[in-house]
Amino acid sequence: MRLILGAPMAVITAALVSPRASGILGVIYAIAVAVWWIRQLWTRILRPHPRPIT
């Protein structure tokens, strides 16, 4: 099993470590963070937490 999975894992690892891929991964990470922030903001606007009854 290790021999079968070794070659694809080596190719994927080499692709992730290449200088060109690091920029692409940075952009993907930045987009993911931006989407998360937009989702959080959208949730707060549409469904604000109810105020506690005092």
PDBQT receptor file of N, H, CA, C and O in Angstrom, charges set to zero:
ATOM      1  N   MET A   1       0.829  -1.191   0.000  1.00  0.00    +0.000 N 
ATOM      2  CA  MET A   1       0.000   0.000   0.000  1.00  0.00    +0.000 C 
ATOM      3  C   MET A   1       0.876   1.258   0.000  1.00  0.00    +0.000 C 
ATOM      4  O   MET A   1       0.551   2.245  -0.660  1.00  0.00    +0.000 OA
ATOM      5  N   ARG A   2       1.972   1.218   0.733  1.00  0.00    +0.000 N 
ATOM      6  H   ARG A   2       2.236   0.417   1.270  1.00  0.00    +0.000 HD
ATOM      7  CA  ARG A   2       2.862   2.381   0.781  1.00  0.00    +0.000 C 
ATOM      8  C   ARG A   2       3.473   2.666  -0.583  1.00  0.00    +0.000 C 
ATOM      9  O   ARG A   2       3.639   3.824  -0.967  1.00  0.00    +0.000 OA
ATOM     10  N   LEU A   3       3.806   1.603  -1.312  1.00  0.00    +0.000 N 
ATOM     11  H   LEU A   3       3.671   0.663  -0.999  1.00  0.00    +0.000 HD
ATOM     12  CA  LEU A   3       4.382   1.800  -2.640  1.00  0.00    +0.000 C 
ATOM     13  C   LEU A   3       3.361   2.407  -3.599  1.00  0.00    +0.000 C 
ATOM     14  O   LEU A   3       3.714   3.231  -4.443  1.00  0.00    +0.000 OA
ATOM     15  N   ILE A   4       2.113   2.006  -3.474  1.00  0.00    +0.000 N 
ATOM     16  H   ILE A   4       1.827   1.337  -2.789  1.00  0.00    +0.000 HD
ATOM     17  CA  ILE A   4       1.069   2.517  -4.365  1.00  0.00    +0.000 C 
ATOM     18  C   ILE A   4       0.795   3.988  -4.082  1.00  0.00    +0.000 C 
ATOM     19  O   ILE A   4       0.637   4.781  -5.011  1.00  0.00    +0.000 OA
ATOM     20  N   LEU A   5       0.738   4.357  -2.808  1.00  0.00    +0.000 N 
ATOM     21  H   LEU A   5       0.866   3.714  -2.054  1.00  0.00    +0.000 HD
ATOM     22  CA  LEU A   5       0.429   5.737  -2.440  1.00  0.00    +0.000 C 
ATOM     23  C   LEU A   5       1.653   6.646  -2.442  1.00  0.00    +0.000 C 
ATOM     24  O   LEU A   5       1.509   7.869  -2.423  1.00  0.00    +0.000 OA
ATOM     25  N   GLY A   6       2.845   6.076  -2.465  1.00  0.00    +0.000 N 
ATOM     26  H   GLY A   6       2.962   5.083  -2.480  1.00  0.00    +0.000 HD
ATOM     27  CA  GLY A   6       4.062   6.877  -2.388  1.00  0.00    +0.000 C 
ATOM     28  C   GLY A   6       4.264   7.811  -3.564  1.00  0.00    +0.000 C 
ATOM     29  O   GLY A   6       4.606   8.978  -3.371  1.00  0.00    +0.000 OA
ATOM     30  N   ALA A   7       4.061   7.324  -4.776  1.00  0.00    +0.000 N 
ATOM     31  H   ALA A   7       3.784   6.376  -4.933  1.00  0.00    +0.000 HD
ATOM     32  CA  ALA A   7       4.292   8.146  -5.968  1.00  0.00    +0.000 C 
ATOM     33  C   ALA A   7       3.311   9.325  -6.059  1.00  0.00    +0.000 C 
ATOM     34  O   ALA A   7       3.751  10.457  -6.262  1.00  0.00    +0.000 OA
ATOM     35  N   PRO A   8       1.997   9.094  -5.917  1.00  0.00    +0.000 N 
ATOM     36  CA  PRO A   8       1.095  10.260  -5.966  1.00  0.00    +0.000 C 
ATOM     37  C   PRO A   8       1.354  11.271  -4.848  1.00  0.00    +0.000 C 
ATOM     38  O   PRO A   8       1.256  12.479  -5.066  1.00  0.00    +0.000 OA
ATOM     39  N   MET A   9       1.681  10.782  -3.659  1.00  0.00    +0.000 N 
ATOM     40  H   MET A   9       1.760   9.801  -3.482  1.00  0.00    +0.000 HD
ATOM     41  CA  MET A   9       1.966  11.700  -2.557  1.00  0.00    +0.000 C 
ATOM     42  C   MET A   9       3.227  12.508  -2.833  1.00  0.00    +0.000 C 
ATOM     43  O   MET A   9       3.292  13.685  -2.476  1.00  0.00    +0.000 OA
ATOM     44  N   ALA A  10       4.219  11.907  -3.455  1.00  0.00    +0.000 N 
ATOM     45  H   ALA A  10       4.166  10.951  -3.744  1.00  0.00    +0.000 HD
ATOM     46  CA  ALA A  10       5.445  12.626  -3.799  1.00  0.00    +0.000 C 
ATOM     47  C   ALA A  10       5.167  13.713  -4.828  1.00  0.00    +0.000 C 
ATOM     48  O   ALA A  10       5.710  14.813  -4.732  1.00  0.00    +0.000 OA
ATOM     49  N   VAL A  11       4.331  13.415  -5.803  1.00  0.00    +0.000 N 
ATOM     50  H   VAL A  11       3.889  12.521  -5.881  1.00  0.00    +0.000 HD
ATOM     51  CA  VAL A  11       3.989  14.410  -6.827  1.00  0.00    +0.000 C 
ATOM     52  C   VAL A  11       3.211  15.566  -6.209  1.00  0.00    +0.000 C 
ATOM     53  O   VAL A  11       3.495  16.728  -6.496  1.00  0.00    +0.000 OA
ATOM     54  N   ILE A  12       2.244  15.259  -5.373  1.00  0.00    +0.000 N 
ATOM     55  H   ILE A  12       2.014  14.314  -5.139  1.00  0.00    +0.000 HD
ATOM     56  CA  ILE A  12       1.439  16.314  -4.731  1.00  0.00    +0.000 C 
ATOM     57  C   ILE A  12       2.319  17.168  -3.824  1.00  0.00    +0.000 C 
ATOM     58  O   ILE A  12       2.205  18.394  -3.831  1.00  0.00    +0.000 OA
ATOM     59  N   THR A  13       3.188  16.541  -3.051  1.00  0.00    +0.000 N 
ATOM     60  H   THR A  13       3.280  15.546  -3.046  1.00  0.00    +0.000 HD
ATOM     61  CA  THR A  13       4.083  17.282  -2.163  1.00  0.00    +0.000 C 
ATOM     62  C   THR A  13       5.026  18.182  -2.958  1.00  0.00    +0.000 C 
ATOM     63  O   THR A  13       5.257  19.329  -2.576  1.00  0.00    +0.000 OA
ATOM     64  N   ALA A  14       5.568  17.671  -4.052  1.00  0.00    +0.000 N 
ATOM     65  H   ALA A  14       5.380  16.739  -4.362  1.00  0.00    +0.000 HD
ATOM     66  CA  ALA A  14       6.463  18.477  -4.891  1.00  0.00    +0.000 C 
ATOM     67  C   ALA A  14       5.715  19.657  -5.494  1.00  0.00    +0.000 C 
ATOM     68  O   ALA A  14       6.269  20.750  -5.612  1.00  0.00    +0.000 OA
ATOM     69  N   ALA A  15       4.461  19.443  -5.877  1.00  0.00    +0.000 N 
ATOM     70  H   ALA A  15       4.011  18.555  -5.781  1.00  0.00    +0.000 HD
ATOM     71  CA  ALA A  15       3.672  20.533  -6.449  1.00  0.00    +0.000 C 
ATOM     72  C   ALA A  15       3.378  21.608  -5.403  1.00  0.00    +0.000 C 
ATOM     73  O   ALA A  15       3.356  22.794  -5.731  1.00  0.00    +0.000 OA
ATOM     74  N   LEU A  16       3.153  21.214  -4.165  1.00  0.00    +0.000 N 
ATOM     75  H   LEU A  16       3.171  20.250  -3.898  1.00  0.00    +0.000 HD
ATOM     76  CA  LEU A  16       2.850  22.185  -3.113  1.00  0.00    +0.000 C 
ATOM     77  C   LEU A  16       4.071  22.989  -2.689  1.00  0.00    +0.000 C 
ATOM     78  O   LEU A  16       3.939  24.129  -2.244  1.00  0.00    +0.000 OA
ATOM     79  N   VAL A  17       5.245  22.411  -2.822  1.00  0.00    +0.000 N 
ATOM     80  H   VAL A  17       5.353  21.485  -3.184  1.00  0.00    +0.000 HD
ATOM     81  CA  VAL A  17       6.458  23.067  -2.352  1.00  0.00    +0.000 C 
ATOM     82  C   VAL A  17       7.076  23.962  -3.420  1.00  0.00    +0.000 C 
ATOM     83  O   VAL A  17       7.939  24.781  -3.106  1.00  0.00    +0.000 OA
ATOM     84  N   SER A  18       6.662  23.825  -4.652  1.00  0.00    +0.000 N 
ATOM     85  H   SER A  18       5.961  23.159  -4.908  1.00  0.00    +0.000 HD
ATOM     86  CA  SER A  18       7.264  24.626  -5.720  1.00  0.00    +0.000 C 
ATOM     87  C   SER A  18       6.966  26.116  -5.499  1.00  0.00    +0.000 C 
ATOM     88  O   SER A  18       5.928  26.459  -4.933  1.00  0.00    +0.000 OA
ATOM     89  N   PRO A  19       7.857  26.990  -5.934  1.00  0.00    +0.000 N 
ATOM     90  CA  PRO A  19       7.673  28.433  -5.712  1.00  0.00    +0.000 C 
ATOM     91  C   PRO A  19       6.394  28.978  -6.361  1.00  0.00    +0.000 C 
ATOM     92  O   PRO A  19       5.744  29.863  -5.804  1.00  0.00    +0.000 OA
ATOM     93  N   ARG A  20       6.041  28.459  -7.512  1.00  0.00    +0.000 N 
ATOM     94  H   ARG A  20       6.569  27.740  -7.964  1.00  0.00    +0.000 HD
ATOM     95  CA  ARG A  20       4.840  28.945  -8.182  1.00  0.00    +0.000 C 
ATOM     96  C   ARG A  20       3.574  28.559  -7.420  1.00  0.00    +0.000 C 
ATOM     97  O   ARG A  20       2.613  29.327  -7.367  1.00  0.00    +0.000 OA
ATOM     98  N   ALA A  21       3.582  27.375  -6.838  1.00  0.00    +0.000 N 
ATOM     99  H   ALA A  21       4.362  26.751  -6.881  1.00  0.00    +0.000 HD
ATOM    100  CA  ALA A  21       2.406  26.899  -6.115  1.00  0.00    +0.000 C 
ATOM    101  C   ALA A  21       2.205  27.656  -4.815  1.00  0.00    +0.000 C 
ATOM    102  O   ALA A  21       1.068  27.804  -4.367  1.00  0.00    +0.000 OA
ATOM    103  N   SER A  22       3.270  28.140  -4.197  1.00  0.00    +0.000 N 
ATOM    104  H   SER A  22       4.194  28.020  -4.561  1.00  0.00    +0.000 HD
ATOM    105  CA  SER A  22       3.106  28.845  -2.928  1.00  0.00    +0.000 C 
ATOM    106  C   SER A  22       2.304  30.124  -3.103  1.00  0.00    +0.000 C 
ATOM    107  O   SER A  22       1.535  30.490  -2.214  1.00  0.00    +0.000 OA
ATOM    108  N   GLY A  23       2.463  30.807  -4.218  1.00  0.00    +0.000 N 
ATOM    109  H   GLY A  23       3.088  30.510  -4.940  1.00  0.00    +0.000 HD
ATOM    110  CA  GLY A  23       1.651  31.994  -4.487  1.00  0.00    +0.000 C 
ATOM    111  C   GLY A  23       0.190  31.645  -4.699  1.00  0.00    +0.000 C 
ATOM    112  O   GLY A  23      -0.705  32.351  -4.235  1.00  0.00    +0.000 OA
ATOM    113  N   ILE A  24      -0.039  30.552  -5.402  1.00  0.00    +0.000 N 
ATOM    114  H   ILE A  24       0.688  29.978  -5.779  1.00  0.00    +0.000 HD
ATOM    115  CA  ILE A  24      -1.413  30.109  -5.644  1.00  0.00    +0.000 C 
ATOM    116  C   ILE A  24      -2.065  29.701  -4.330  1.00  0.00    +0.000 C 
ATOM    117  O   ILE A  24      -3.224  30.034  -4.080  1.00  0.00    +0.000 OA
ATOM    118  N   LEU A  25      -1.324  28.978  -3.486  1.00  0.00    +0.000 N 
ATOM    119  H   LEU A  25      -0.383  28.708  -3.689  1.00  0.00    +0.000 HD
ATOM    120  CA  LEU A  25      -1.871  28.580  -2.196  1.00  0.00    +0.000 C 
ATOM    121  C   LEU A  25      -2.159  29.792  -1.315  1.00  0.00    +0.000 C 
ATOM    122  O   LEU A  25      -3.140  29.797  -0.571  1.00  0.00    +0.000 OA
ATOM    123  N   GLY A  26      -1.316  30.814  -1.393  1.00  0.00    +0.000 N 
ATOM    124  H   GLY A  26      -0.519  30.810  -1.998  1.00  0.00    +0.000 HD
ATOM    125  CA  GLY A  26      -1.570  32.036  -0.638  1.00  0.00    +0.000 C 
ATOM    126  C   GLY A  26      -2.844  32.729  -1.085  1.00  0.00    +0.000 C 
ATOM    127  O   GLY A  26      -3.608  33.232  -0.260  1.00  0.00    +0.000 OA
ATOM    128  N   VAL A  27      -3.071  32.755  -2.383  1.00  0.00    +0.000 N 
ATOM    129  H   VAL A  27      -2.451  32.347  -3.052  1.00  0.00    +0.000 HD
ATOM    130  CA  VAL A  27      -4.300  33.367  -2.912  1.00  0.00    +0.000 C 
ATOM    131  C   VAL A  27      -5.518  32.563  -2.483  1.00  0.00    +0.000 C 
ATOM    132  O   VAL A  27      -6.534  33.141  -2.097  1.00  0.00    +0.000 OA
ATOM    133  N   ILE A  28      -5.431  31.249  -2.546  1.00  0.00    +0.000 N 
ATOM    134  H   ILE A  28      -4.606  30.780  -2.860  1.00  0.00    +0.000 HD
ATOM    135  CA  ILE A  28      -6.552  30.400  -2.121  1.00  0.00    +0.000 C 
ATOM    136  C   ILE A  28      -6.844  30.618  -0.642  1.00  0.00    +0.000 C 
ATOM    137  O   ILE A  28      -8.006  30.699  -0.243  1.00  0.00    +0.000 OA
ATOM    138  N   TYR A  29      -5.799  30.713   0.170  1.00  0.00    +0.000 N 
ATOM    139  H   TYR A  29      -4.855  30.647  -0.154  1.00  0.00    +0.000 HD
ATOM    140  CA  TYR A  29      -5.979  30.944   1.594  1.00  0.00    +0.000 C 
ATOM    141  C   TYR A  29      -6.624  32.311   1.843  1.00  0.00    +0.000 C 
ATOM    142  O   TYR A  29      -7.525  32.428   2.673  1.00  0.00    +0.000 OA
ATOM    143  N   ALA A  30      -6.172  33.333   1.134  1.00  0.00    +0.000 N 
ATOM    144  H   ALA A  30      -5.440  33.238   0.459  1.00  0.00    +0.000 HD
ATOM    145  CA  ALA A  30      -6.740  34.675   1.308  1.00  0.00    +0.000 C 
ATOM    146  C   ALA A  30      -8.216  34.705   0.901  1.00  0.00    +0.000 C 
ATOM    147  O   ALA A  30      -9.029  35.352   1.560  1.00  0.00    +0.000 OA
ATOM    148  N   ILE A  31      -8.557  34.014  -0.169  1.00  0.00    +0.000 N 
ATOM    149  H   ILE A  31      -7.896  33.487  -0.705  1.00  0.00    +0.000 HD
ATOM    150  CA  ILE A  31      -9.957  33.950  -0.595  1.00  0.00    +0.000 C 
ATOM    151  C   ILE A  31     -10.794  33.226   0.448  1.00  0.00    +0.000 C 
ATOM    152  O   ILE A  31     -11.905  33.656   0.756  1.00  0.00    +0.000 OA
ATOM    153  N   ALA A  32     -10.272  32.128   0.998  1.00  0.00    +0.000 N 
ATOM    154  H   ALA A  32      -9.369  31.779   0.747  1.00  0.00    +0.000 HD
ATOM    155  CA  ALA A  32     -11.015  31.378   2.011  1.00  0.00    +0.000 C 
ATOM    156  C   ALA A  32     -11.265  32.232   3.256  1.00  0.00    +0.000 C 
ATOM    157  O   ALA A  32     -12.356  32.199   3.826  1.00  0.00    +0.000 OA
ATOM    158  N   VAL A  33     -10.261  32.992   3.672  1.00  0.00    +0.000 N 
ATOM    159  H   VAL A  33      -9.376  33.019   3.208  1.00  0.00    +0.000 HD
ATOM    160  CA  VAL A  33     -10.428  33.854   4.843  1.00  0.00    +0.000 C 
ATOM    161  C   VAL A  33     -11.436  34.967   4.553  1.00  0.00    +0.000 C 
ATOM    162  O   VAL A  33     -12.263  35.291   5.405  1.00  0.00    +0.000 OA
ATOM    163  N   ALA A  34     -11.370  35.547   3.367  1.00  0.00    +0.000 N 
ATOM    164  H   ALA A  34     -10.698  35.283   2.675  1.00  0.00    +0.000 HD
ATOM    165  CA  ALA A  34     -12.317  36.611   2.999  1.00  0.00    +0.000 C 
ATOM    166  C   ALA A  34     -13.745  36.083   2.961  1.00  0.00    +0.000 C 
ATOM    167  O   ALA A  34     -14.667  36.755   3.424  1.00  0.00    +0.000 OA
ATOM    168  N   VAL A  35     -13.935  34.897   2.417  1.00  0.00    +0.000 N 
ATOM    169  H   VAL A  35     -13.186  34.352   2.041  1.00  0.00    +0.000 HD
ATOM    170  CA  VAL A  35     -15.284  34.307   2.373  1.00  0.00    +0.000 C 
ATOM    171  C   VAL A  35     -15.782  34.025   3.776  1.00  0.00    +0.000 C 
ATOM    172  O   VAL A  35     -16.964  34.213   4.062  1.00  0.00    +0.000 OA
ATOM    173  N   TRP A  36     -14.893  33.573   4.663  1.00  0.00    +0.000 N 
ATOM    174  H   TRP A  36     -13.933  33.420   4.431  1.00  0.00    +0.000 HD
ATOM    175  CA  TRP A  36     -15.301  33.311   6.038  1.00  0.00    +0.000 C 
ATOM    176  C   TRP A  36     -15.738  34.606   6.729  1.00  0.00    +0.000 C 
ATOM    177  O   TRP A  36     -16.754  34.632   7.423  1.00  0.00    +0.000 OA
ATOM    178  N   TRP A  37     -14.966  35.675   6.534  1.00  0.00    +0.000 N 
ATOM    179  H   TRP A  37     -14.140  35.654   5.970  1.00  0.00    +0.000 HD
ATOM    180  CA  TRP A  37     -15.326  36.953   7.150  1.00  0.00    +0.000 C 
ATOM    181  C   TRP A  37     -16.655  37.479   6.604  1.00  0.00    +0.000 C 
ATOM    182  O   TRP A  37     -17.488  37.979   7.360  1.00  0.00    +0.000 OA
ATOM    183  N   ILE A  38     -16.846  37.364   5.300  1.00  0.00    +0.000 N 
ATOM    184  H   ILE A  38     -16.170  36.958   4.686  1.00  0.00    +0.000 HD
ATOM    185  CA  ILE A  38     -18.101  37.826   4.700  1.00  0.00    +0.000 C 
ATOM    186  C   ILE A  38     -19.275  37.021   5.246  1.00  0.00    +0.000 C 
ATOM    187  O   ILE A  38     -20.340  37.573   5.523  1.00  0.00    +0.000 OA
ATOM    188  N   ARG A  39     -19.075  35.717   5.399  1.00  0.00    +0.000 N 
ATOM    189  H   ARG A  39     -18.210  35.269   5.174  1.00  0.00    +0.000 HD
ATOM    190  CA  ARG A  39     -20.146  34.869   5.950  1.00  0.00    +0.000 C 
ATOM    191  C   ARG A  39     -20.462  35.267   7.383  1.00  0.00    +0.000 C 
ATOM    192  O   ARG A  39     -21.633  35.343   7.758  1.00  0.00    +0.000 OA
ATOM    193  N   GLN A  40     -19.438  35.522   8.189  1.00  0.00    +0.000 N 
ATOM    194  H   GLN A  40     -18.488  35.460   7.885  1.00  0.00    +0.000 HD
ATOM    195  CA  GLN A  40     -19.655  35.941   9.568  1.00  0.00    +0.000 C 
ATOM    196  C   GLN A  40     -20.411  37.271   9.628  1.00  0.00    +0.000 C 
ATOM    197  O   GLN A  40     -21.347  37.431  10.411  1.00  0.00    +0.000 OA
ATOM    198  N   LEU A  41     -19.995  38.207   8.800  1.00  0.00    +0.000 N 
ATOM    199  H   LEU A  41     -19.235  38.077   8.164  1.00  0.00    +0.000 HD
ATOM    200  CA  LEU A  41     -20.663  39.507   8.770  1.00  0.00    +0.000 C 
ATOM    201  C   LEU A  41     -22.105  39.365   8.316  1.00  0.00    +0.000 C 
ATOM    202  O   LEU A  41     -23.007  39.971   8.896  1.00  0.00    +0.000 OA
ATOM    203  N   TRP A  42     -22.321  38.573   7.290  1.00  0.00    +0.000 N 
ATOM    204  H   TRP A  42     -21.588  38.081   6.819  1.00  0.00    +0.000 HD
ATOM    205  CA  TRP A  42     -23.671  38.367   6.756  1.00  0.00    +0.000 C 
ATOM    206  C   TRP A  42     -24.576  37.726   7.812  1.00  0.00    +0.000 C 
ATOM    207  O   TRP A  42     -25.742  38.099   7.938  1.00  0.00    +0.000 OA
ATOM    208  N   THR A  43     -24.048  36.773   8.563  1.00  0.00    +0.000 N 
ATOM    209  H   THR A  43     -23.101  36.470   8.461  1.00  0.00    +0.000 HD
ATOM    210  CA  THR A  43     -24.829  36.129   9.616  1.00  0.00    +0.000 C 
ATOM    211  C   THR A  43     -25.184  37.128  10.705  1.00  0.00    +0.000 C 
ATOM    212  O   THR A  43     -26.299  37.106  11.226  1.00  0.00    +0.000 OA
ATOM    213  N   ARG A  44     -24.258  37.993  11.052  1.00  0.00    +0.000 N 
ATOM    214  H   ARG A  44     -23.351  38.010  10.629  1.00  0.00    +0.000 HD
ATOM    215  CA  ARG A  44     -24.523  38.986  12.102  1.00  0.00    +0.000 C 
ATOM    216  C   ARG A  44     -25.577  39.999  11.654  1.00  0.00    +0.000 C 
ATOM    217  O   ARG A  44     -26.375  40.462  12.468  1.00  0.00    +0.000 OA
ATOM    218  N   ILE A  45     -25.584  40.341  10.374  1.00  0.00    +0.000 N 
ATOM    219  H   ILE A  45     -24.935  39.964   9.712  1.00  0.00    +0.000 HD
ATOM    220  CA  ILE A  45     -26.547  41.322   9.875  1.00  0.00    +0.000 C 
ATOM    221  C   ILE A  45     -27.945  40.713   9.797  1.00  0.00    +0.000 C 
ATOM    222  O   ILE A  45     -28.921  41.338  10.212  1.00  0.00    +0.000 OA
ATOM    223  N   LEU A  46     -28.041  39.496   9.265  1.00  0.00    +0.000 N 
ATOM    224  H   LEU A  46     -27.248  38.988   8.927  1.00  0.00    +0.000 HD
ATOM    225  CA  LEU A  46     -29.352  38.881   9.078  1.00  0.00    +0.000 C 
ATOM    226  C   LEU A  46     -29.955  38.337  10.362  1.00  0.00    +0.000 C 
ATOM    227  O   LEU A  46     -31.161  38.451  10.582  1.00  0.00    +0.000 OA
ATOM    228  N   ARG A  47     -29.121  37.743  11.214  1.00  0.00    +0.000 N 
ATOM    229  H   ARG A  47     -28.141  37.650  11.036  1.00  0.00    +0.000 HD
ATOM    230  CA  ARG A  47     -29.619  37.140  12.443  1.00  0.00    +0.000 C 
ATOM    231  C   ARG A  47     -28.830  37.647  13.638  1.00  0.00    +0.000 C 
ATOM    232  O   ARG A  47     -27.993  36.920  14.174  1.00  0.00    +0.000 OA
ATOM    233  N   PRO A  48     -29.079  38.878  14.065  1.00  0.00    +0.000 N 
ATOM    234  CA  PRO A  48     -28.343  39.363  15.232  1.00  0.00    +0.000 C 
ATOM    235  C   PRO A  48     -28.799  38.604  16.482  1.00  0.00    +0.000 C 
ATOM    236  O   PRO A  48     -29.925  38.112  16.549  1.00  0.00    +0.000 OA
ATOM    237  N   HIS A  49     -27.908  38.519  17.463  1.00  0.00    +0.000 N 
ATOM    238  H   HIS A  49     -26.993  38.918  17.409  1.00  0.00    +0.000 HD
ATOM    239  CA  HIS A  49     -28.246  37.838  18.693  1.00  0.00    +0.000 C 
ATOM    240  C   HIS A  49     -29.343  38.611  19.411  1.00  0.00    +0.000 C 
ATOM    241  O   HIS A  49     -29.280  39.837  19.505  1.00  0.00    +0.000 OA
ATOM    242  N   PRO A  50     -30.341  37.907  19.913  1.00  0.00    +0.000 N 
ATOM    243  CA  PRO A  50     -31.408  38.615  20.643  1.00  0.00    +0.000 C 
ATOM    244  C   PRO A  50     -30.874  39.209  21.934  1.00  0.00    +0.000 C 
ATOM    245  O   PRO A  50     -29.990  38.644  22.578  1.00  0.00    +0.000 OA
ATOM    246  N   ARG A  51     -31.416  40.338  22.295  1.00  0.00    +0.000 N 
ATOM    247  H   ARG A  51     -32.134  40.797  21.772  1.00  0.00    +0.000 HD
ATOM    248  CA  ARG A  51     -30.991  40.971  23.548  1.00  0.00    +0.000 C 
ATOM    249  C   ARG A  51     -31.610  40.214  24.718  1.00  0.00    +0.000 C 
ATOM    250  O   ARG A  51     -32.775  39.818  24.666  1.00  0.00    +0.000 OA
ATOM    251  N   PRO A  52     -30.828  40.018  25.762  1.00  0.00    +0.000 N 
ATOM    252  CA  PRO A  52     -31.384  39.310  26.926  1.00  0.00    +0.000 C 
ATOM    253  C   PRO A  52     -32.421  40.175  27.631  1.00  0.00    +0.000 C 
ATOM    254  O   PRO A  52     -32.273  41.393  27.731  1.00  0.00    +0.000 OA
ATOM    255  N   ILE A  53     -33.447  39.537  28.104  1.00  0.00    +0.000 N 
ATOM    256  H   ILE A  53     -33.567  38.547  28.022  1.00  0.00    +0.000 HD
ATOM    257  CA  ILE A  53     -34.524  40.258  28.830  1.00  0.00    +0.000 C 
ATOM    258  C   ILE A  53     -34.024  40.499  30.253  1.00  0.00    +0.000 C 
ATOM    259  O   ILE A  53     -33.658  39.561  30.962  1.00  0.00    +0.000 OA
ATOM    260  N   THR A  54     -34.013  41.767  30.659  1.00  0.00    +0.000 N 
ATOM    261  H   THR A  54     -34.311  42.529  30.084  1.00  0.00    +0.000 HD
ATOM    262  CA  THR A  54     -33.555  42.100  32.006  1.00  0.00    +0.000 C 
ATOM    263  C   THR A  54     -34.655  42.642  32.845  1.00  0.00    +0.000 C 
ATOM    264  O   THR A  54     -34.437  42.973  34.011  1.00  0.00    +0.000 OA
TER     265      THR A  54
